Structure formats: C-alpha cells, structure tokens
C-alpha cells in the first residue's frame, strides 16, 4: 500500500476514534492506536511510522525477528499481540516492549526470568488475555481463573501488569460485540476494586469494531486492515 494511502487511512481512523471518544465524553489522548503490522513488510511499517503511528503489533516472534532489522531506526513501541508459546518466551522478553497476550502463570514466569537475564532496566509490560467467549480456538485465561492469575503475575519483579486484553468472536454487526467488551471492562473494574490492582489498560477492538470498544472503555485498539489494507497471505 502506498504511503499516501496509509496516511489517508490513518486520518480516517483518527477521525473515527475521535468521534467514538466524543460520544462517551472521553479524551482522544487516552486512546492508543496499535497498528497491527503482522504479515506486512518492514517498509510498510516505516511508511506508517512516517504517517504518525507509534505503536505496532506483531503476532509471531520469528516474523518480528526478521522484520526488526528494517525498523531499528524507529522510535516506536513494539507489542506482541499473538499467542506466545513458552519456548519463545525468552526471545519475546528481549524483542518486545509489551507482551499483550499472557494467559498462563508459567509463561509469565518465563518472561520474568528472561527479562531479568536480558539486563533491561525497564520492566516488561504485560497484559492478560481473557477468553470472554466460549471459543475453543481462542487462547486466553478463563474468566474464573483470572483473579488468581492477575495476583500471581503482579508479584513478578520484572513484569508490569498493566491491564487486560481480549479477542471476542468475529461478528458482522459491531454492536453485537459490545457485551464482550463490556464484560472485559467489568472484569478489570472487579480486579481494581476487590483485589486492589491498578490496571489502566484495556486492549480491545479491531478494524471493524473498535468504535464500540472505545465506547465501552478501550484504552488501546488494534487496527490492521483499516490501516494497512488486506494482509498478505502466508
């Protein structure tokens, strides 16, 4: 996709974010756009950065290992948003600023150890991915197990537990997704009030439904197709 198209798409996305924020009396500055750059080449990420995108989301550690060579000059924040296998945790802790898909304490422990061994002064920011719908193909911690997992991760010295993330079912009507976003917000509020955990981040909403997510409290939206166009097939 040409840079002019990415720039135009970004302007449209920013307008949609602003309108959704205004409808609920929220500040635009409190909502972060994560450009989902998975399957897109480094040159496309460069173009998006030049257009103004500062956060990028990748799905696979090995794909990012290759692409990061072409993006080392960018002062961007890199998020791992895909499911992370335990054997990739050590690399992920060194390659990303944020791992937004933690759903298991053993995985969190591996990230914590790897971050310590990497001698990186900053903590690794992590989000807990919550399975908000009964979909066997989706990863994420079960709702009933969320409080214990959150308390356990909060004790790890090299991780910063910042909030929750979800990938709800894909439904054609964005309004149908609203209950899942609302549920994630309610779970965050319960952890804050009952467990005393400061969790400022709610990562939810993608290209077709991020406006509804913002109305329900999203602080980060993950937008790929609306920004970059249709992903290349792997």
C-alpha positions in Angstrom: 0.0 0.0 0.0 1.4 3.4 -0.9 2.3 5.8 1.9 -0.3 8.3 0.8 -3.0 5.6 1.3 -1.7 4.7 4.7 -1.7 8.3 5.7 -5.2 8.7 4.4 -6.4 5.6 6.2 -4.8 6.9 9.4 -6.6 10.2 9.2 -9.9 8.3 8.8 -9.1 6.0 11.7 -8.2 9.0 13.9 -11.5 10.7 13.0 -13.4 7.5 13.9 -11.5 7.3 17.2 -12.3 11.0 17.9 -16.0 10.5 17.2 -16.3 7.4 19.4 -14.4 9.2 22.2 -16.6 12.2 22.0 -19.8 10.2 22.2 -18.8 9.0 25.6 -17.0 12.1 26.9 -13.5 10.6 26.7 -10.3 12.2 25.8 -8.7 11.2 22.5 -5.3 11.3 24.1 -6.3 8.5 26.4 -6.7 6.0 23.4 -3.7 4.4 21.8 -3.8 3.1 18.3 -1.7 0.0 17.7 -1.1 -0.7 14.0 -1.3 -4.4 13.5 1.6 -4.9 11.2 1.7 -8.7 11.1 2.5 -10.1 7.6 3.3 -6.6 6.3 6.9 -5.9 5.4 9.3 -3.5 7.2 9.0 -0.9 4.5 5.2 -0.7 5.2 5.9 -0.2 8.9 8.3 2.6 8.0 5.6 4.3 6.0 3.1 4.0 8.8 5.6 5.5 11.3 6.2 8.4 8.9 2.4 8.9 8.8 2.3 9.1 12.6 1.8 5.6 14.0 4.0 5.0 17.1 2.7 1.6 18.3 2.9 -1.6 16.3 1.5 -5.1 17.0 3.1 -8.4 15.7 1.7 -11.9 16.1 4.8 -14.1 15.8 8.2 -13.8 17.4 10.0 -15.3 14.5 8.4 -12.9 12.0 9.4 -9.9 14.1 12.9 -11.2 14.4 13.3 -10.8 10.6 11.4 -7.5 10.2 13.0 -5.7 13.1 16.3 -5.3 11.1 14.4 -3.0 8.8 12.8 -1.0 11.6 15.7 -0.5 14.1 15.8 3.2 13.4 12.2 3.8 14.5 11.4 5.1 18.0 8.3 3.0 18.2 6.8 0.7 20.8 6.5 -2.9 19.8 3.7 -5.1 21.0 3.4 -8.9 20.8 -0.3 -9.4 20.4 -0.4 -13.1 19.2 -0.4 -16.2 21.3 3.0 -16.8 22.8 4.4 -20.3 23.1 6.6 -21.0 26.2 9.6 -21.9 24.1 9.5 -18.4 22.5 9.2 -16.5 25.8 12.9 -15.8 26.2 13.1 -14.1 22.8 9.9 -12.3 23.2 11.1 -10.7 26.5 14.1 -9.3 24.7 12.5 -8.3 21.4 9.3 -6.5 22.5 8.4 -3.7 24.8 5.0 -5.3 25.6 3.5 -8.8 25.6 -0.2 -8.3 25.4 -1.3 -11.9 25.3 -0.2 -13.6 28.6 -2.7 -16.2 29.7 -0.7 -18.6 31.9 1.5 -18.1 35.0 4.2 -20.4 33.8 4.5 -18.3 30.7 4.7 -15.1 32.8 7.4 -16.7 35.0 9.5 -17.4 31.8 9.1 -13.9 30.6 10.1 -12.6 34.0 13.2 -14.7 34.1 14.2 -13.8 30.6 13.7 -10.1 31.2 16.0 -10.3 34.2 18.6 -12.2 32.2 18.4 -9.6 29.4 19.6 -6.9 31.9 16.9 -4.5 30.6 16.3 -1.8 33.3 12.6 -1.3 32.3 10.0 -3.8 33.3 8.3 -5.7 30.5 4.7 -4.5 30.3 2.2 -7.4 30.0 -1.5 -7.7 29.6 -3.6 -10.7 30.5 -5.6 -12.1 27.6 -9.0 -13.1 28.8 -11.3 -15.6 26.9 -14.5 -13.7 27.0 -16.4 -16.2 24.9 -16.6 -20.0 24.8 -14.5 -20.5 21.7 -12.2 -23.4 21.8 -9.9 -21.9 19.1 -9.2 -18.8 21.1 -6.5 -18.5 23.6 -6.8 -16.6 26.9 -7.4 -17.4 30.6 -10.8 -18.5 31.7 -12.8 -15.8 33.5 -12.9 -17.9 36.7 -9.2 -18.2 36.8 -8.4 -14.5 36.0 -8.2 -13.1 39.6 -5.7 -15.7 40.8 -3.6 -15.3 37.6 -3.6 -11.5 38.0 -2.5 -11.6 41.6 0.3 -14.1 40.7 1.6 -12.0 37.8 1.6 -8.9 39.9 4.2 -10.4 42.2 6.8 -10.9 39.5 9.5 -8.3 39.8 10.5 -7.8 36.2 6.9 -7.6 34.8 4.5 -4.7 34.9 0.9 -6.0 34.8 -0.9 -3.1 33.1 -4.3 -4.5 32.2 -6.4 -6.9 30.2 -6.8 -7.8 26.5 -9.5 -9.8 24.6 -10.3 -11.1 21.2 -14.1 -11.5 21.1 -15.9 -13.5 18.4 -15.9 -12.0 15.0 -19.4 -10.8 14.3 -20.6 -8.9 11.3 -22.5 -6.3 13.3 -20.1 -4.5 15.6 -22.9 -3.7 18.0 -23.2 -7.5 18.7 -19.7 -7.5 20.1 -20.5 -4.8 22.7 -21.3 -7.3 25.5 -17.9 -8.9 25.3 -16.1 -5.5 25.5 -18.3 -4.5 28.4 -17.5 -7.8 30.2 -13.8 -7.2 29.9 -14.2 -3.7 31.4 -16.3 -5.1 34.2 -13.6 -7.7 34.9 -11.0 -5.0 35.1 -13.1 -3.0 37.5 -13.6 -6.0 39.7 -9.8 -6.6 39.9 -9.2 -3.0 40.7 -11.8 -2.7 43.5 -11.7 -6.2 45.0 -8.0 -7.0 44.5 -6.5 -3.5 44.6 -4.7 -4.0 41.3 -4.1 -0.8 39.2 -4.9 -1.9 35.7 -5.1 1.2 33.4 -5.1 -0.7 30.1 -8.0 -2.3 28.2 -6.8 -3.5 24.8 -9.9 -4.4 22.8 -11.4 -3.6 19.4 -10.1 -4.2 15.9 -10.7 -2.6 12.5 -14.5 -3.4 12.2 -15.5 -2.8 15.9 -13.0 -0.5 17.6 -15.5 2.3 17.9 -17.8 0.2 20.0 -14.8 -0.9 22.1 -13.9 2.7 22.7 -17.4 3.4 23.8 -17.0 0.5 26.3 -13.7 1.8 27.7 -10.9 0.6 25.4 -7.6 2.4 26.0 -5.8 0.6 23.2 -7.3 -0.5 19.9 -5.5 -2.9 17.5 -6.1 -1.9 13.9 -4.7 -3.7 10.9 -6.8 -3.9 7.8 -8.3 -0.5 8.1 -4.8 1.0 8.3 -2.7 -1.2 6.1 -5.2 -2.9 3.8 -5.8 -6.6 3.3 -3.0 -8.6 4.8 -0.7 -10.6 2.5 -1.5 -14.3 2.7 1.1 -16.6 4.3 
